[in-house]
Amino acid sequence: MGRGKIAIRRIDNSTSRQVTFSKRRKGLIKKAKELAILCDAEVGVTIFSSTGKLYEFANTSMKAVIERYSKSKEQHQDLMNPTSEVKFWQREAAMLRQQLHSLQENYRQLMGEQLYGLSVKELENLENQLEMSLNCVRVKKGQIFTNEIQELNRKKELIHQENVELLKKENLIRHENLDLYKKVYGTRPYGGNENGFNIRFQEQESQSRLHGSINLQLSPPMHHIPDYQIPATRASKDK
């Protein structure tokens, strides 16, 4: 059977009232702990029993929670009053001016200016701070250089792969040209053809170099020598 509803009113029986108080108090504190852990909230719970006994829970400090509550309540009340609101913003502006002045002073000290009023201990702390900042800059610089080197190596590998592919295409074109030459000129040597041109293939060791080339040269036409300019042989002289 389902649990029956309980009327929200004062329990007359003192024993039942004490048992209910104990159970509900433990459940309330448990819920407060869960709220503080799950939601990263600052929680403070204060419980007084009917006999005047105090029960409390705070995930940080009950005093800090109360002080924060009082300050927040005062600020809320001040904002409701126009005069108090002006004073509040005046205090905020003064606080921001003080922070700005402190930041400007720290910046000048980091730049090596206005150091005359600092003690030896303060100068040592400033020196340590600068050393830590310099180390961080060096680490960041080294990381950037490392990333750039890795990127350049990656591009080098891509270019190398492209060169290999181009070399394969070059070899394929050269073999196709050789086959084409054999089909056109048959088995005759590379000495010449009917048109008087000499085609010479200069094959290179392209496998050992990535940037090989195919050298196709056309020799100038051979001048026809008339028969009367050909010197006679010894046999013809004897005849």
Backbone hydrogen bonds in HBPLUS format (Angstrom, degrees):
<---DONOR---> <-ACCEPTOR-->    atom                        ^
c    i                          cat <-CA-CA->   ^        H-A-AA   ^      H-
h    n   atom  resd res      DA  || num        DHA   H-A  angle D-A-AA Bond
n    s   type  num  typ     dist DA aas  dist angle  dist       angle   num
A0009-ARG N   A0007-ALA O   3.05 MM   2  5.84 117.2  2.46 110.3  93.9     1
A0017-ARG N   A0013-ASN O   2.85 MM   4  5.97 150.1  1.94 144.6 154.5     2
A0018-GLN N   A0014-SER O   2.93 MM   4  6.10 148.2  2.03 142.4 149.6     3
A0019-VAL N   A0015-THR O   3.00 MM   4  6.30 160.6  2.03 152.8 158.0     4
A0020-THR N   A0016-SER O   2.91 MM   4  6.06 165.7  1.93 150.7 154.8     5
A0021-PHE N   A0017-ARG O   2.97 MM   4  6.07 153.0  2.04 138.9 146.7     6
A0022-SER N   A0018-GLN O   2.98 MM   4  6.20 159.3  2.03 147.4 152.2     7
A0023-LYS N   A0019-VAL O   3.02 MM   4  6.31 164.3  2.04 152.8 156.6     8
A0024-ARG N   A0020-THR O   2.87 MM   4  5.97 171.4  1.88 154.9 157.9     9
A0025-ARG N   A0021-PHE O   2.85 MM   4  5.81 151.1  1.93 144.1 152.5    10
A0026-LYS N   A0022-SER O   3.14 MM   4  6.29 163.4  2.17 145.2 148.9    11
A0027-GLY N   A0023-LYS O   2.99 MM   4  6.24 159.3  2.04 149.5 155.8    12
A0028-LEU N   A0024-ARG O   2.87 MM   4  6.01 154.5  1.94 145.2 151.9    13
A0029-ILE N   A0025-ARG O   3.02 MM   4  6.25 164.6  2.04 152.6 156.0    14
A0030-LYS N   A0026-LYS O   2.95 MM   4  6.10 153.4  2.02 144.4 152.2    15
A0031-LYS N   A0027-GLY O   2.96 MM   4  6.18 157.3  2.01 146.4 152.1    16
A0032-ALA N   A0028-LEU O   2.97 MM   4  6.23 148.0  2.08 143.1 152.4    17
A0033-LYS N   A0029-ILE O   2.99 MM   4  6.28 153.9  2.06 148.0 153.8    18
A0034-GLU N   A0030-LYS O   3.01 MM   4  6.31 161.7  2.04 150.3 155.2    19
A0035-LEU N   A0031-LYS O   2.92 MM   4  6.11 156.7  1.98 146.1 152.4    20
A0036-ALA N   A0032-ALA O   3.02 MM   4  6.22 155.1  2.08 145.6 151.9    21
A0037-ILE N   A0033-LYS O   3.01 MM   4  6.24 155.8  2.07 150.6 156.8    22
A0038-LEU N   A0034-GLU O   2.86 MM   4  5.85 170.5  1.87 155.6 158.6    23
A0039-CYS N   A0035-LEU O   3.11 MM   4  5.66 157.4  2.16 135.3 142.3    24
A0059-ASN N   A0043-VAL O   3.26 MM  16  6.02 150.4  2.36 152.8 160.8    25
A0045-VAL N   A0057-PHE O   2.66 MM  12  5.04 163.8  1.68 156.3 161.5    26
A0057-PHE N   A0045-VAL O   2.79 MM  12  5.04 147.5  1.90 144.4 149.9    27
A0047-ILE N   A0055-TYR O   2.61 MM   8  4.91 158.3  1.65 167.7 168.6    28
A0055-TYR N   A0047-ILE O   2.67 MM   8  4.91 155.0  1.73 156.4 159.6    29
A0049-SER N   A0053-LYS O   2.85 MM   4  5.17 160.8  1.89 146.3 152.0    30
A0052-GLY N   A0049-SER O   2.96 MM   3  5.14 163.3  1.99 108.3 113.4    31
A0065-VAL N   A0061-SER O   2.93 MM   4  6.20 156.6  1.98 152.3 159.3    32
A0066-ILE N   A0062-MET O   2.99 MM   4  6.16 159.4  2.03 145.8 150.8    33
A0067-GLU N   A0063-LYS O   2.94 MM   4  6.15 162.5  1.97 150.4 155.3    34
A0068-ARG N   A0064-ALA O   2.94 MM   4  6.04 158.6  1.98 144.6 150.9    35
A0069-TYR N   A0065-VAL O   2.92 MM   4  6.08 152.4  1.99 143.3 151.5    36
A0070-SER N   A0066-ILE O   2.86 MM   4  6.11 159.5  1.90 150.9 156.1    37
A0071-LYS N   A0067-GLU O   2.94 MM   4  6.13 162.6  1.97 150.4 154.9    38
A0072-SER N   A0068-ARG O   2.95 MM   4  6.04 162.8  1.98 146.9 152.1    39
A0073-LYS N   A0069-TYR O   2.92 MM   4  6.05 153.9  1.99 145.9 153.4    40
A0074-GLU N   A0070-SER O   2.96 MM   4  6.16 154.2  2.02 145.3 152.0    41
A0075-GLN N   A0071-LYS O   2.98 MM   4  6.21 161.8  2.01 151.3 155.9    42
A0076-HIS N   A0072-SER O   2.99 MM   4  6.17 154.0  2.06 143.6 150.8    43
A0077-GLN N   A0073-LYS O   2.96 MM   4  6.20 153.4  2.03 144.5 151.7    44
A0078-ASP N   A0074-GLU O   2.82 MM   4  6.06 149.3  1.91 146.9 156.1    45
A0079-LEU N   A0075-GLN O   2.99 MM   4  6.19 150.5  2.08 145.4 152.3    46
A0080-MET N   A0077-GLN O   3.24 MM   3  5.25 135.3  2.46  93.6 105.5    47
A0081-ASN N   A0078-ASP O   3.08 MM   3  5.36 146.2  2.19 104.1 113.7    48
A0085-GLU N   A0081-ASN O   2.82 MM   4  6.01 146.6  1.93 153.0 164.1    49
A0086-VAL N   A0082-PRO O   3.07 MM   4  6.35 153.3  2.14 148.4 153.5    50
A0087-LYS N   A0083-THR O   3.17 MM   4  6.48 161.3  2.21 147.8 152.6    51
A0088-PHE N   A0084-SER O   2.86 MM   4  6.07 150.9  1.95 144.3 152.9    52
A0089-TRP N   A0085-GLU O   3.04 MM   4  6.33 161.4  2.07 151.6 154.6    53
A0090-GLN N   A0086-VAL O   2.95 MM   4  6.15 145.7  2.07 144.6 155.0    54
A0091-ARG N   A0087-LYS O   2.94 MM   4  6.22 152.9  2.02 148.1 154.4    55
A0092-GLU N   A0088-PHE O   2.97 MM   4  6.31 154.0  2.04 145.1 152.9    56
A0093-ALA N   A0089-TRP O   2.90 MM   4  6.06 156.6  1.96 143.8 149.5    57
A0094-ALA N   A0090-GLN O   2.97 MM   4  6.17 157.9  2.02 145.4 151.5    58
A0095-MET N   A0091-ARG O   2.92 MM   4  6.12 154.1  1.99 146.6 153.8    59
A0096-LEU N   A0092-GLU O   2.96 MM   4  6.22 155.5  2.02 147.6 154.0    60
A0097-ARG N   A0093-ALA O   2.91 MM   4  6.15 154.0  1.98 148.1 155.2    61
A0098-GLN N   A0094-ALA O   3.02 MM   4  6.23 153.3  2.10 143.8 150.7    62
A0099-GLN N   A0095-MET O   2.99 MM   4  6.28 155.4  2.05 146.0 152.7    63
A0100-LEU N   A0096-LEU O   2.89 MM   4  6.10 156.6  1.94 147.1 153.6    64
A0101-HIS N   A0097-ARG O   2.95 MM   4  6.16 158.8  2.00 147.1 152.6    65
A0102-SER N   A0098-GLN O   3.00 MM   4  6.22 155.4  2.06 145.8 152.6    66
A0103-LEU N   A0099-GLN O   2.92 MM   4  6.17 157.4  1.97 149.3 155.3    67
A0104-GLN N   A0100-LEU O   2.94 MM   4  6.16 159.7  1.98 150.7 156.1    68
A0105-GLU N   A0101-HIS O   2.99 MM   4  6.15 154.2  2.06 144.4 151.4    69
A0106-ASN N   A0102-SER O   2.96 MM   4  6.19 159.8  2.00 148.6 153.9    70
A0107-TYR N   A0103-LEU O   2.92 MM   4  6.11 153.2  1.99 145.6 153.4    71
A0108-ARG N   A0104-GLN O   3.02 MM   4  6.26 158.6  2.06 146.7 151.7    72
A0109-GLN N   A0105-GLU O   3.03 MM   4  6.27 154.6  2.10 146.8 153.9    73
A0110-LEU N   A0106-ASN O   2.92 MM   4  6.16 152.9  1.99 146.6 154.0    74
A0111-MET N   A0107-TYR O   3.02 MM   4  6.28 138.2  2.20 141.7 153.0    75
A0113-GLU N   A0108-ARG O   2.79 MM   5  5.11 161.7  1.82 155.6 150.9    76
A0112-GLY N   A0109-GLN O   3.01 MM   3  5.01 159.3  2.05 103.7 109.0    77
A0118-LEU N   A0115-LEU O   3.32 MM   3  5.60 169.8  2.34 112.8 115.7    78
A0123-LEU N   A0119-SER O   2.94 MM   4  6.19 153.2  2.01 148.1 155.8    79
A0124-GLU N   A0120-VAL O   2.93 MM   4  6.17 152.5  2.01 146.5 153.9    80
A0125-ASN N   A0121-LYS O   2.98 MM   4  6.27 156.8  2.04 147.8 153.9    81
A0126-LEU N   A0122-GLU O   2.92 MM   4  6.15 153.5  1.99 143.4 150.9    82
A0127-GLU N   A0123-LEU O   2.85 MM   4  6.09 152.4  1.92 145.2 153.0    83
A0128-ASN N   A0124-GLU O   2.90 MM   4  6.17 160.1  1.94 151.0 155.9    84
A0129-GLN N   A0125-ASN O   2.95 MM   4  6.15 153.7  2.02 144.3 151.7    85
A0130-LEU N   A0126-LEU O   2.98 MM   4  6.24 154.8  2.04 146.3 152.7    86
A0131-GLU N   A0127-GLU O   2.93 MM   4  6.20 153.8  2.00 148.2 155.7    87
A0132-MET N   A0128-ASN O   2.97 MM   4  6.20 159.8  2.01 149.6 154.4    88
A0133-SER N   A0129-GLN O   2.98 MM   4  6.21 158.0  2.03 145.6 151.9    89
A0134-LEU N   A0130-LEU O   2.83 MM   4  6.02 155.3  1.89 147.1 154.1    90
A0135-ASN N   A0131-GLU O   2.93 MM   4  6.15 155.4  1.99 147.9 154.3    91
A0136-CYS N   A0132-MET O   3.02 MM   4  6.28 155.7  2.08 146.4 152.7    92
A0137-VAL N   A0133-SER O   2.98 MM   4  6.27 153.2  2.06 145.9 153.3    93
A0138-ARG N   A0134-LEU O   2.92 MM   4  6.18 156.3  1.98 148.3 154.8    94
A0139-VAL N   A0135-ASN O   2.91 MM   4  6.14 158.6  1.96 149.7 155.4    95
A0140-LYS N   A0136-CYS O   2.98 MM   4  6.18 161.5  2.01 147.4 152.4    96
A0141-LYS N   A0137-VAL O   2.87 MM   4  6.05 155.4  1.93 147.2 154.4    97
A0142-GLY N   A0138-ARG O   2.86 MM   4  6.08 163.4  1.89 151.5 155.5    98
A0143-GLN N   A0139-VAL O   2.96 MM   4  6.17 152.3  2.04 146.0 153.8    99
A0144-ILE N   A0140-LYS O   3.01 MM   4  6.26 154.7  2.07 146.8 153.1   100
A0145-PHE N   A0141-LYS O   2.94 MM   4  6.23 161.8  1.98 152.9 157.9   101
A0146-THR N   A0142-GLY O   2.89 MM   4  6.07 156.7  1.95 145.2 151.9   102
A0147-ASN N   A0143-GLN O   2.98 MM   4  6.21 158.8  2.02 147.1 152.4   103
A0148-GLU N   A0144-ILE O   2.93 MM   4  6.19 155.0  2.00 148.9 156.1   104
A0149-ILE N   A0145-PHE O   2.88 MM   4  6.13 157.2  1.94 151.4 157.4   105
A0150-GLN N   A0146-THR O   2.96 MM   4  6.19 160.7  2.00 149.9 155.1   106
A0151-GLU N   A0147-ASN O   2.97 MM   4  6.18 151.5  2.06 142.7 150.5   107
A0152-LEU N   A0148-GLU O   2.89 MM   4  6.16 155.3  1.95 148.5 155.1   108
A0153-ASN N   A0149-ILE O   2.87 MM   4  6.12 157.2  1.92 150.5 157.0   109
A0154-ARG N   A0150-GLN O   2.97 MM   4  6.17 149.5  2.07 141.0 149.3   110
A0155-LYS N   A0151-GLU O   2.97 MM   4  6.27 155.7  2.03 146.6 152.8   111
A0156-LYS N   A0152-LEU O   2.83 MM   4  6.07 151.0  1.91 146.1 154.8   112
A0157-GLU N   A0153-ASN O   2.96 MM   4  6.23 154.8  2.03 146.0 151.8   113
A0158-LEU N   A0154-ARG O   3.04 MM   4  6.35 154.9  2.11 145.3 152.2   114
A0159-ILE N   A0155-LYS O   2.89 MM   4  6.16 159.4  1.93 151.3 156.5   115
A0160-HIS N   A0156-LYS O   2.84 MM   4  6.04 154.7  1.91 147.0 154.6   116
A0161-GLN N   A0157-GLU O   2.92 MM   4  6.17 157.3  1.98 147.7 153.3   117
A0162-GLU N   A0158-LEU O   2.95 MM   4  6.23 154.4  2.02 145.9 153.3   118
A0163-ASN N   A0159-ILE O   2.86 MM   4  6.13 154.7  1.93 149.1 156.0   119
A0164-VAL N   A0160-HIS O   2.94 MM   4  6.22 152.4  2.01 147.5 155.1   120
A0165-GLU N   A0161-GLN O   2.99 MM   4  6.28 157.2  2.04 147.7 153.5   121
A0166-LEU N   A0162-GLU O   2.89 MM   4  6.17 155.4  1.95 148.7 155.8   122
A0167-LEU N   A0163-ASN O   2.84 MM   4  6.05 149.4  1.93 144.4 153.0   123
A0168-LYS N   A0164-VAL O   3.00 MM   4  6.31 153.0  2.08 147.1 153.8   124
A0169-LYS N   A0165-GLU O   3.04 MM   4  6.33 158.6  2.09 147.0 152.6   125
A0170-GLU N   A0166-LEU O   2.83 MM   4  6.06 151.7  1.91 145.3 153.7   126
A0171-ASN N   A0167-LEU O   2.96 MM   4  6.23 161.7  2.00 150.7 154.3   127
A0172-LEU N   A0168-LYS O   2.96 MM   4  6.21 156.5  2.02 147.3 154.2   128
A0173-ILE N   A0169-LYS O   2.90 MM   4  6.14 159.5  1.94 150.4 155.4   129
A0174-ARG N   A0170-GLU O   2.93 MM   4  6.16 157.0  1.98 150.6 157.2   130
A0175-HIS N   A0171-ASN O   2.99 MM   4  6.23 161.3  2.02 149.9 154.2   131
A0176-GLU N   A0172-LEU O   2.97 MM   4  6.19 153.0  2.04 145.6 153.6   132
A0177-ASN N   A0173-ILE O   2.90 MM   4  6.15 150.9  1.99 147.2 154.8   133
A0178-LEU N   A0174-ARG O   2.93 MM   4  6.25 151.0  2.02 145.9 154.1   134
A0179-ASP N   A0175-HIS O   2.94 MM   4  6.21 161.8  1.97 149.7 154.2   135
A0180-LEU N   A0176-GLU O   2.89 MM   4  6.07 154.4  1.96 143.5 151.3   136
A0181-TYR N   A0177-ASN O   2.87 MM   4  6.07 153.6  1.94 145.0 151.9   137
A0182-LYS N   A0178-LEU O   3.01 MM   4  6.30 157.9  2.06 149.8 155.1   138
A0183-LYS N   A0179-ASP O   3.01 MM   4  6.26 151.7  2.09 145.9 153.5   139
A0184-VAL N   A0180-LEU O   3.03 MM   4  6.26 150.7  2.12 146.6 154.1   140
A0185-TYR N   A0181-TYR O   2.87 MM   4  5.93 176.1  1.87 159.6 160.9   141
A0186-GLY N   A0182-LYS O   2.81 MM   4  4.85 124.4  2.12 127.8 134.8   142
A0196-GLY N   A0193-ASN O   3.11 MM   3  5.47 160.5  2.15 110.8 116.8   143
A0219-SER N   A0198-ASN O   3.10 MM  21  5.04 162.0  2.13 141.9 146.9   144
A0206-SER N   A0204-GLN O   2.88 MM   2  5.57 122.5  2.21 111.6  94.7   145
A0209-ARG N   A0206-SER O   3.24 MM   3  5.11 144.1  2.38  95.0 105.2   146
A0229-GLN N   A0226-PRO O   3.12 MM   3  5.54 151.3  2.20 107.0 115.4   147
A0230-ILE N   A0227-ASP O   3.26 MM   3  5.38 160.2  2.31 103.4 109.4   148
A0237-LYS N   A0233-THR O   3.12 MM   4  6.46 149.1  2.22 144.7 153.6   149
A0238-ASP N   A0234-ARG O   3.01 MM   4  6.30 154.1  2.08 150.0 156.1   150
A0239-LYS N   A0235-ALA O   3.13 MM   4  6.40 151.4  2.21 145.3 152.8   151
